[in-house]
């Protein structure tokens, strides 16, 4: 069973806090350590993007199968509706509401996955920026010592 959306958001919040702490630590670390963190962040961002791509593909494949089943079921429901209109109308409305709720939950889940990927990419960008700043500072320092 998939994690509840609130649990996924909690995980996202914890991930963001961990990245914030890692960035604060990286600002005080040496260049080699920051470059290593950037490499880890790059691998993590790539893995997160791959997981989202796999989720999207799986949802698409499952959606096509579900759509065929839903079409068949809808046809059967429409036939039954002719004989028991009011009773079936309530059942169809409940099924539509359930399907709409499931789609909304799926959309929210994908948005959370996208946020995870975005956070991983932001972490990578920050580590790259810290590394670039350290390179620039080192270059300035070497110019001052040679002058």
Sine and cosine of phi, psi and omega as CSV:
sin_phi,cos_phi,sin_psi,cos_psi,sin_omega,cos_omega
0.00,0.00,0.64,-0.77,-0.01,-1.00
-0.94,0.35,0.49,-0.87,0.03,-1.00
-0.92,0.40,0.51,-0.86,0.07,-1.00
-0.90,0.44,0.49,-0.87,-0.02,-1.00
-0.87,0.50,-0.64,0.77,-0.01,-1.00
-0.90,0.44,-0.59,0.81,0.05,-1.00
-0.93,0.38,-0.64,0.77,0.02,-1.00
-0.91,0.41,-0.64,0.77,0.05,-1.00
-0.91,0.41,-0.60,0.80,0.06,-1.00
-0.89,0.45,-0.69,0.73,0.07,-1.00
-0.88,0.48,-0.65,0.76,0.02,-1.00
-0.89,0.46,-0.68,0.73,0.02,-1.00
-0.89,0.46,-0.70,0.71,0.02,-1.00
-0.89,0.45,-0.65,0.76,0.02,-1.00
-0.89,0.46,-0.70,0.71,0.01,-1.00
-0.88,0.47,-0.66,0.75,0.02,-1.00
-0.91,0.42,-0.67,0.75,0.04,-1.00
-0.88,0.48,-0.64,0.77,0.02,-1.00
-0.92,0.39,-0.66,0.75,0.05,-1.00
-0.85,0.53,-0.71,0.70,0.02,-1.00
-0.90,0.43,-0.65,0.76,0.01,-1.00
-0.91,0.42,-0.62,0.78,0.02,-1.00
-0.92,0.39,-0.69,0.73,0.03,-1.00
-0.87,0.50,-0.65,0.76,0.03,-1.00
-0.93,0.37,-0.64,0.77,-0.04,-1.00
-0.89,0.45,-0.53,0.85,0.00,-1.00
-0.90,0.43,-0.30,0.95,-0.01,-1.00
-0.96,-0.27,-0.01,1.00,-0.10,-1.00
-0.99,-0.11,0.23,-0.97,0.05,-1.00
-0.96,0.27,0.25,-0.97,-0.07,-1.00
-0.85,0.53,-0.72,0.69,-0.05,-1.00
-0.87,0.49,-0.65,0.76,0.00,-1.00
-0.92,0.40,-0.64,0.77,0.01,-1.00
-0.92,0.39,-0.65,0.76,0.04,-1.00
-0.89,0.46,-0.64,0.76,0.05,-1.00
-0.90,0.44,-0.67,0.74,0.05,-1.00
-0.88,0.47,-0.64,0.77,0.01,-1.00
-0.90,0.44,-0.65,0.76,0.03,-1.00
-0.90,0.44,-0.67,0.74,0.05,-1.00
-0.89,0.45,-0.67,0.75,0.00,-1.00
-0.90,0.44,-0.64,0.77,0.02,-1.00
-0.88,0.47,-0.71,0.70,0.01,-1.00
-0.90,0.44,-0.66,0.75,0.00,-1.00
-0.91,0.41,-0.68,0.74,0.02,-1.00
-0.90,0.43,-0.67,0.74,0.02,-1.00
-0.90,0.44,-0.69,0.72,0.01,-1.00
-0.90,0.44,-0.67,0.74,0.01,-1.00
-0.90,0.44,-0.67,0.74,0.03,-1.00
-0.90,0.44,-0.66,0.76,0.03,-1.00
-0.89,0.46,-0.65,0.76,0.02,-1.00
-0.89,0.45,-0.66,0.75,0.00,-1.00
-0.92,0.40,-0.67,0.74,0.03,-1.00
-0.87,0.50,-0.67,0.75,0.02,-1.00
-0.91,0.41,-0.64,0.77,0.03,-1.00
-0.89,0.45,-0.68,0.74,-0.01,-1.00
-0.90,0.43,-0.69,0.72,0.01,-1.00
-0.90,0.44,-0.69,0.72,0.00,-1.00
-0.89,0.45,-0.66,0.75,0.01,-1.00
-0.91,0.41,-0.62,0.78,0.02,-1.00
-0.90,0.43,-0.72,0.69,0.02,-1.00
-0.88,0.47,-0.71,0.71,0.00,-1.00
-0.92,0.40,-0.59,0.81,-0.01,-1.00
-0.89,0.45,-0.65,0.76,0.01,-1.00
-0.90,0.44,-0.68,0.74,0.02,-1.00
-0.91,0.41,-0.71,0.71,0.00,-1.00
-0.90,0.43,-0.60,0.80,-0.02,-1.00
-0.88,0.47,-0.70,0.71,0.03,-1.00
-0.88,0.48,-0.69,0.73,0.03,-1.00
-0.91,0.41,-0.63,0.77,-0.01,-1.00
-0.92,0.39,-0.63,0.78,0.04,-1.00
-0.88,0.47,-0.71,0.70,0.02,-1.00
-0.88,0.47,-0.70,0.72,0.00,-1.00
-0.91,0.42,-0.65,0.76,0.00,-1.00
-0.88,0.47,-0.67,0.75,0.05,-1.00
-0.86,0.51,-0.71,0.70,0.03,-1.00
-0.90,0.44,-0.66,0.75,0.01,-1.00
-0.90,0.44,-0.61,0.79,0.00,-1.00
-0.91,0.40,-0.61,0.80,0.06,-1.00
-0.90,0.44,-0.70,0.71,0.01,-1.00
-0.92,0.39,-0.50,0.86,-0.01,-1.00
-0.88,0.48,-0.57,0.82,0.00,-1.00
-0.86,0.50,-0.57,0.82,-0.05,-1.00
-1.00,-0.02,-0.49,0.87,-0.04,-1.00
-0.72,-0.69,0.91,0.42,-0.18,-0.98
-0.81,0.58,-0.83,0.56,-0.11,-0.99
-0.93,0.37,-0.64,0.77,0.01,-1.00
-0.90,0.43,-0.72,0.69,-0.01,-1.00
-0.94,0.35,-0.54,0.84,0.01,-1.00
-0.86,0.50,-0.68,0.73,0.04,-1.00
-0.89,0.46,-0.66,0.75,0.00,-1.00
-0.91,0.42,-0.68,0.73,0.00,-1.00
-0.91,0.41,-0.70,0.72,0.02,-1.00
-0.85,0.53,-0.66,0.75,0.01,-1.00
-0.92,0.40,-0.64,0.77,0.01,-1.00
-0.91,0.40,-0.65,0.76,0.03,-1.00
-0.90,0.44,-0.70,0.72,0.02,-1.00
-0.88,0.47,-0.65,0.76,0.03,-1.00
-0.90,0.44,-0.72,0.69,0.01,-1.00
-0.88,0.47,-0.69,0.73,0.03,-1.00
-0.88,0.48,-0.66,0.75,0.02,-1.00
-0.90,0.44,-0.67,0.74,0.02,-1.00
-0.90,0.44,-0.66,0.75,0.03,-1.00
-0.90,0.44,-0.67,0.74,0.02,-1.00
-0.89,0.45,-0.64,0.77,0.04,-1.00
-0.92,0.40,-0.65,0.76,0.06,-1.00
-0.88,0.47,-0.70,0.71,0.02,-1.00
-0.87,0.49,-0.68,0.73,0.03,-1.00
-0.90,0.43,-0.65,0.76,0.04,-1.00
-0.88,0.47,-0.69,0.73,0.04,-1.00
-0.91,0.42,-0.59,0.80,0.04,-1.00
-0.90,0.44,-0.64,0.77,0.05,-1.00
-0.91,0.42,-0.70,0.72,0.04,-1.00
-0.86,0.51,-0.65,0.76,0.02,-1.00
-0.90,0.44,-0.64,0.77,0.03,-1.00
-0.89,0.45,-0.63,0.77,0.04,-1.00
-0.87,0.49,-0.74,0.68,0.02,-1.00
-0.88,0.48,-0.67,0.74,0.00,-1.00
-0.88,0.47,-0.66,0.75,0.02,-1.00
-0.91,0.42,-0.67,0.74,0.03,-1.00
-0.89,0.46,-0.65,0.76,0.02,-1.00
-0.93,0.37,-0.60,0.80,0.06,-1.00
-0.90,0.44,-0.65,0.76,0.04,-1.00
-0.86,0.51,-0.72,0.69,0.02,-1.00
-0.87,0.50,-0.71,0.71,-0.01,-1.00
-0.89,0.46,-0.64,0.77,0.00,-1.00
-0.92,0.39,-0.70,0.71,0.03,-1.00
-0.89,0.45,-0.64,0.77,0.06,-1.00
-0.89,0.46,-0.64,0.77,0.01,-1.00
-0.92,0.40,-0.67,0.74,0.03,-1.00
-0.89,0.45,-0.69,0.73,0.02,-1.00
-0.88,0.48,-0.70,0.72,0.01,-1.00
-0.90,0.44,-0.64,0.77,0.02,-1.00
-0.90,0.43,-0.67,0.74,0.03,-1.00
-0.89,0.45,-0.64,0.77,0.06,-1.00
-0.88,0.48,-0.70,0.72,0.00,-1.00
-0.90,0.43,-0.68,0.73,0.01,-1.00
-0.90,0.44,-0.65,0.76,0.02,-1.00
-0.91,0.41,-0.63,0.78,0.02,-1.00
-0.91,0.41,-0.66,0.75,0.04,-1.00
-0.90,0.44,-0.67,0.75,-0.02,-1.00
-0.90,0.43,-0.62,0.79,0.00,-1.00
-0.94,0.35,-0.51,0.86,0.05,-1.00
-0.93,0.36,-0.65,0.76,-0.01,-1.00
-0.92,0.39,-0.61,0.79,-0.03,-1.00
-0.97,0.25,-0.42,0.91,0.03,-1.00
-1.00,0.03,-0.25,0.97,-0.03,-1.00
-1.00,0.07,0.00,0.00,0.00,0.00
